[in-house]
Amino acid sequence: MSETAALRRNMSLTEEILKAFSLCLRNRSLYPEGHTILRVSDERLVEIYNDYFQSQESWTIVILGGEIVFEKVPLNRVSLLVRPLLKAAEERGISSLSVRKGVTADEIAAFLHILTEDDPWEGGNHNQEMLNRDIHHILLQRVDIAESNYDISTDTEDARDIYASMRHALTRFFVSLFNPRSSPSLDLVHQIANRMIRSLQDDHFALISRLHTRRAPDDLVGHSINTAIIAYEAGKTMGLTPTQLTDLFLAGLLHDVGKMDIPPRFEDGIIHTSTDPRILHEHPLRGVGILQSLPTVPAAAIVVVYEHHRGWDGSGYPTPSRASGERRVNLLANIIAIANAYERYLHGTENAKPEEIPPMLIRKAGEEFEPRVLAHFITAVGMYPPGTFVKLTTNETAMVVDPNRSDPFRPVVQLLRDADGEPVDEDTQINLADRDIDTGHYIASVRTSVPSA
């Protein structure tokens, strides 16, 4: 069987699986547990799975923006037919569903029972809860957010939860842009952005430290969130107004919206940046075209989307029109341009160490980046941003908690391991700018950054 024929067969079987899944779920609203009809419909679903598993070991769908995606292809028609299944999955935060070869009717029944419970994850980790119910051939990925019940006022959320919430909300927004049945709305993104901004104002360390979590080089949503956080941190040192800072943060989230394929390309539950050279070159213009019809996108953010690849010296793209008298790139766009480059150096193909990036940026001062803006940026972010793990000259391992704007090479660090590699129990912070009282020498210096402690 050719690759095209195999894909067509798998797509057809996937449609049958989803319809059978939805029928099983509907039957549970009509018949009591243990009824013969429930057993028959569950066994029919297993039969279709077994047919699928003749050529595959597992079956996976992604659920994003009210759409089911299989093999990177949104199943528009089927998604409309299986709304009850989609609704049940989204209400329980399920972002992907994998079923492996060997699944039984009992496992299907137990999983469908989960889809009818109000709070199936009360017991803790979702996959552990699945195992507790003897479901061994069905795996889930979840995000702890549902647009209908997300409580933005909850102050107990930690940085990881806020970051995950933004990732999910931004992904759903990006997907909705290319769903003809959706009405794209930035409301949820705005709400979570305000929560992130408050967190950055109150305690920037927790969110900034998330930047060091590895991401795929072409993870569009992860790059966008990171760029927004970095730009906001830099903008705080430049005397921007609260409105400008909010516009800057939103612009960071949206600056690469034009880099998506149509439809967006999915893999492992994330949106990947297009590899089409034409799309990459035209993405500022494409981004403006996508966003300018949305009333909740600030005009300043749209300008940033248009100009963030235009160099300070007039280089880059889109090429400015001499006849129109276009001025040099604006301040917010230049901040996003620098933050965009910094984040890609950190997580892109260069995979650079934090201390290697400022010199790489400085080489572009006066060309791509306005020198004074770049100087502010480096002062704000530092050579070692918060969350960076470092090895000291004392051979101790530490984590940066403050970049120390008075001396970017000498941050404030939290000791994690002693010189012998043993964990440090007490909460010990050291300002590497401090000197020994007796000798006048620095207490310690950073030797290099390291991937982890």
Backbone hydrogen bonds, N-H to C=O, Kabsch-Sander energy under -0.5 kcal/mol:
donor,donor_aa,acceptor,acceptor_aa,energy
6,A,2,S,-2.5
7,L,3,E,-2.2
8,R,4,T,-2.3
9,R,5,A,-2.4
10,N,6,A,-2.6
11,M,7,L,-2.5
12,S,8,R,-2.2
13,L,9,R,-2.5
14,T,10,N,-2.2
15,E,11,M,-2.0
16,E,12,S,-1.8
17,I,13,L,-2.8
18,L,14,T,-2.6
19,K,15,E,-2.2
20,A,16,E,-2.5
21,F,17,I,-2.9
22,S,18,L,-2.5
23,L,19,K,-2.1
24,C,20,A,-2.5
25,L,21,F,-2.2
26,R,22,S,-2.5
27,N,23,L,-2.7
28,R,24,C,-1.1
29,S,26,R,-1.6
30,L,26,R,-0.5
30,L,27,N,-1.2
31,Y,27,N,-2.5
35,H,32,P,-1.9
38,L,35,H,-0.6
39,R,35,H,-1.5
40,V,36,T,-2.5
41,S,37,I,-2.3
42,D,38,L,-2.2
43,E,39,R,-2.5
44,R,40,V,-2.0
45,L,41,S,-1.8
46,V,42,D,-1.9
47,E,43,E,-2.0
48,I,44,R,-1.8
49,Y,45,L,-2.2
50,N,46,V,-2.7
51,D,47,E,-1.8
52,Y,48,I,-2.2
53,F,49,Y,-2.8
54,Q,51,D,-1.1
55,S,52,Y,-1.5
56,Q,52,Y,-0.7
59,W,99,V,-2.6
61,I,97,L,-2.2
62,V,69,V,-2.5
63,I,95,S,-3.0
64,L,62,V,-0.6
64,L,67,E,-2.4
67,E,64,L,-1.3
69,V,62,V,-3.0
70,F,73,V,-2.4
73,V,70,F,-1.9
75,L,68,I,-3.4
76,N,74,P,-1.3
79,S,75,L,-2.7
80,L,76,N,-1.3
81,L,77,R,-1.2
82,V,78,V,-1.6
83,R,80,L,-0.7
86,L,82,V,-2.2
87,K,83,R,-3.1
88,A,84,P,-2.3
89,A,85,L,-2.3
90,E,86,L,-2.8
91,E,87,K,-2.4
92,R,88,A,-0.9
92,R,89,A,-0.5
93,G,90,E,-1.7
94,I,89,A,-2.7
95,S,93,G,-0.6
95,S,141,Q,-2.9
96,S,141,Q,-1.5
97,L,61,I,-2.2
98,S,139,L,-2.8
99,V,59,W,-2.8
100,R,137,H,-3.2
101,K,57,E,-2.6
103,V,100,R,-1.2
108,I,104,T,-2.2
109,A,105,A,-2.6
110,A,106,D,-2.3
111,F,107,E,-2.5
112,L,108,I,-2.6
113,H,109,A,-1.8
114,I,110,A,-1.4
115,L,111,F,-1.7
116,T,113,H,-1.1
117,E,113,H,-0.5
117,E,114,I,-1.1
122,E,119,D,-1.2
124,G,121,W,-2.2
129,E,125,N,-2.4
130,M,126,H,-1.9
131,L,127,N,-2.0
132,N,128,Q,-2.4
133,R,129,E,-0.9
133,R,130,M,-0.7
134,D,131,L,-2.2
135,I,130,M,-2.4
136,H,134,D,-0.8
139,L,98,S,-2.8
141,Q,96,S,-1.9
143,V,93,G,-2.4
145,I,143,V,-2.0
149,N,146,A,-1.4
150,Y,146,A,-1.1
152,I,150,Y,-0.9
154,T,151,D,-1.4
155,D,153,S,-0.5
157,E,154,T,-0.7
162,I,158,D,-2.2
163,Y,159,A,-2.7
164,A,160,R,-2.5
165,S,161,D,-2.5
166,M,162,I,-2.4
167,R,163,Y,-2.4
168,H,164,A,-2.2
169,A,165,S,-2.7
170,L,166,M,-3.0
171,T,167,R,-2.0
172,R,168,H,-2.5
173,F,169,A,-2.1
174,F,170,L,-2.7
175,V,171,T,-2.5
176,S,172,R,-2.2
177,L,173,F,-1.1
177,L,174,F,-0.5
178,F,175,V,-1.6
179,N,176,S,-1.2
182,S,179,N,-2.1
190,H,186,L,-3.1
191,Q,187,D,-2.2
192,I,188,L,-2.4
193,A,189,V,-2.6
194,N,190,H,-2.3
195,R,191,Q,-1.6
196,M,192,I,-2.6
197,I,193,A,-2.7
198,R,194,N,-2.2
199,S,195,R,-1.9
200,L,196,M,-2.5
201,Q,197,I,-2.0
202,D,198,R,-2.4
203,D,199,S,-3.0
206,A,203,D,-0.6
207,L,203,D,-0.6
208,I,204,H,-2.4
209,S,205,F,-2.5
210,R,207,L,-1.2
211,L,208,I,-1.8
212,H,209,S,-1.4
213,T,210,R,-1.8
219,D,216,A,-2.1
220,L,218,D,-1.1
220,L,271,I,-2.0
221,V,271,I,-0.5
223,H,219,D,-2.1
224,S,220,L,-2.0
225,I,221,V,-2.4
226,N,222,G,-2.3
227,T,223,H,-2.4
228,A,224,S,-2.0
229,I,225,I,-2.1
230,I,226,N,-2.6
231,A,227,T,-2.7
232,Y,228,A,-2.2
233,E,229,I,-2.1
234,A,230,I,-2.1
235,G,231,A,-2.9
236,K,232,Y,-1.9
237,T,233,E,-0.6
237,T,234,A,-1.2
238,M,235,G,-1.4
239,G,236,K,-0.6
240,L,235,G,-1.2
245,L,241,T,-2.6
246,T,242,P,-2.2
247,D,243,T,-2.5
248,L,244,Q,-2.6
249,F,245,L,-2.4
250,L,246,T,-2.5
251,A,247,D,-2.4
252,G,248,L,-2.0
253,L,249,F,-1.7
254,L,250,L,-1.6
255,H,251,A,-1.5
257,V,254,L,-2.0
259,K,256,D,-2.3
260,M,257,V,-0.9
265,R,272,H,-0.5
266,F,264,P,-0.6
267,E,270,I,-1.6
270,I,267,E,-1.3
272,H,265,R,-2.4
273,T,218,D,-2.4
274,S,259,K,-2.7
280,L,276,D,-2.4
281,H,277,P,-2.2
282,E,278,R,-2.0
283,H,279,I,-0.8
283,H,280,L,-0.5
286,R,282,E,-2.6
287,G,283,H,-2.7
288,V,284,P,-2.0
289,G,285,L,-2.2
290,I,286,R,-1.9
291,L,287,G,-2.3
292,Q,288,V,-2.5
294,L,291,L,-2.2
297,V,294,L,-1.4
302,I,298,P,-1.6
303,V,299,A,-2.0
304,V,300,A,-1.7
305,V,301,A,-2.3
306,Y,302,I,-2.0
307,E,303,V,-2.2
308,H,304,V,-1.8
310,R,307,E,-2.4
311,G,309,H,-0.6
311,G,315,S,-2.4
312,W,367,E,-0.6
312,W,368,E,-0.7
313,D,367,E,-2.2
314,G,311,G,-1.8
317,Y,309,H,-1.8
322,R,320,P,-0.6
325,G,321,S,-0.6
325,G,322,R,-0.8
326,E,321,S,-1.3
334,N,330,N,-2.0
335,I,331,L,-2.2
336,I,332,L,-2.4
337,A,333,A,-2.3
338,I,334,N,-2.1
339,A,335,I,-2.7
340,N,336,I,-3.1
341,A,337,A,-2.0
342,Y,338,I,-2.8
343,E,339,A,-2.6
344,R,340,N,-1.9
345,Y,341,A,-2.4
346,L,342,Y,-2.0
347,H,343,E,-2.3
348,G,344,R,-2.6
351,N,348,G,-0.5
352,A,345,Y,-2.9
356,E,353,K,-1.5
357,I,353,K,-0.8
357,I,354,P,-1.0
360,M,356,E,-1.0
360,M,357,I,-0.5
361,L,357,I,-2.1
362,I,358,P,-2.8
363,R,359,P,-1.5
364,K,361,L,-2.1
365,A,362,I,-1.8
366,G,369,F,-3.3
367,E,364,K,-1.6
368,E,364,K,-1.0
369,F,364,K,-1.8
374,L,370,E,-2.4
375,A,371,P,-2.3
376,H,372,R,-2.1
377,F,373,V,-2.4
378,I,374,L,-2.7
379,T,375,A,-2.0
380,A,376,H,-2.4
381,V,377,F,-2.8
382,G,378,I,-2.5
383,M,408,P,-0.7
387,G,400,V,-3.0
388,T,385,P,-1.9
389,F,450,V,-0.6
390,V,398,A,-2.8
391,K,448,T,-3.2
392,L,390,V,-0.5
392,L,396,E,-3.0
393,T,445,S,-2.3
395,N,392,L,-2.0
397,T,417,R,-1.9
398,A,390,V,-2.6
399,M,414,Q,-2.3
400,V,388,T,-2.8
401,V,412,V,-2.8
402,D,412,V,-1.6
407,D,404,N,-1.9
410,R,407,D,-2.5
412,V,402,D,-2.4
413,V,430,I,-2.9
414,Q,399,M,-3.0
415,L,413,V,-0.5
415,L,428,T,-2.6
416,L,397,T,-3.0
417,R,397,T,-2.0
418,D,422,E,-2.8
421,G,418,D,-2.1
424,V,416,L,-2.6
425,D,423,P,-0.6
428,T,426,E,-1.2
429,Q,427,D,-0.5
430,I,413,V,-2.7
432,L,411,P,-1.9
432,L,430,I,-0.8
434,D,431,N,-2.3
436,D,441,H,-3.9
440,G,436,D,-2.4
443,I,434,D,-1.8
447,R,391,K,-3.1
448,T,391,K,-1.4
450,V,389,F,-2.9
